Amino acid sequence: MGSFLLRAALTGVALWVVTLLVPGIGFVGGDSTAARIGIIFVVAVIFGVVNAVIKPIVQIISIPLYILTLGLFHIVINAFMLWITSWITEHTTHWGLAIDDFWWTAIWAAIVLSIVSWLLSLVVQAD
């Protein structure tokens, strides 16, 4: 259980950093700081569930595109997972992650999210 909470917290921090660095992506809702932190944590959990359930299916279906693009299609898949998370949170709760545009906002967000997540995993591993 502790590992799950740590992973969700790290994902939440990475998503928060992405919203600071990439224009067009942000969190919606939460009047207070505590509410905003709760929203970030819930979005991180939803993002984790989307990655655990939907991403493997999409990756298997898109194997030819992985081969054709020499793996660069992985960025598009990660952007799609962010887009799905945004859609789920916006259309079911009216709070959560909001992405203005798929092609450049979600693509850049996926790239920055990968880098920030990698850096956070290095920091946590060092402890």
Secondary structure, 3 states (H helix, E strand, C coil): CHHHHHHHHHHHHHHHHHHHHCCCEEEECCCCHHHHHHHHHHHHHHHHHHHHHHHHHHHHHCHHHHHHCCCCHHHHHHHHHHHHHHHHHHHHCCCEEEECCHHHHHHHHHHHHHHHHHHHHHHHHHC
